[in-house]
């Protein structure tokens, strides 16, 4: 069964949600940010994750995982790799905002990060 926004109370529920591309209102987004955890924030019309990672090769591994997930979902974030770590920003351009697709990408990536102990 597909989880609704109201049912997505944790990272697993959010990660298995539908991949809708309808722009969400701020109240819906705020509720889901809690499931993602404190390192995910809103930056304008994007979800954003900033990770401090060293050495740079470790940050590059994380970028590779983010890119692999993006290809699997056909939904691609903006990723900046710097010496101190990475900044990942995602939104749905054609919706001009954050959609369920963005939240699902973030939840799946967050789950990968947690599985790797990051």
Long-range contacts (C-beta under 8 A, 24 or more apart in sequence): 5-31, 5-32, 5-100, 8-32, 8-35, 9-35, 10-35, 11-35, 11-36, 11-37, 11-107, 11-110, 11-111, 11-114, 12-111, 14-103, 14-104, 14-106, 14-107, 15-104, 15-107, 15-108, 15-110, 15-111, 17-100, 17-103, 17-104, 17-107, 18-100, 18-104, 19-73, 19-75, 19-100, 19-101, 19-104, 20-99, 20-100, 20-101, 21-92, 21-94, 21-95, 21-99, 21-100, 21-101, 22-95, 22-99, 22-100, 23-92, 23-95, 23-96, 23-97, 23-98, 23-99, 24-97, 24-98, 24-99, 24-100, 24-103, 29-98, 29-103, 32-103, 35-107, 36-103, 36-106, 36-107, 36-110, 37-110, 40-106, 40-110, 42-98, 43-89, 45-91, 45-96, 45-97, 45-98, 46-78, 46-89, 46-90, 46-91, 46-98, 47-89, 47-90, 47-91, 47-98, 47-102, 47-103, 47-106, 48-87, 48-88, 48-89, 48-90, 49-86, 49-87, 49-88, 49-89, 49-106, 49-109, 49-110, 50-85, 50-86, 50-87, 51-85, 51-86, 51-87, 51-88, 51-113, 51-118, 52-84, 52-85, 53-84, 53-85, 53-86, 53-118, 54-83, 54-84, 54-85, 56-81, 56-83, 59-85, 59-86, 62-86, 62-113, 62-118, 65-109, 65-112, 66-109, 69-105, 69-108, 69-109, 69-112, 70-105, 73-101, 73-104, 73-105, 73-108, 75-101, 75-102, 75-105, 77-105
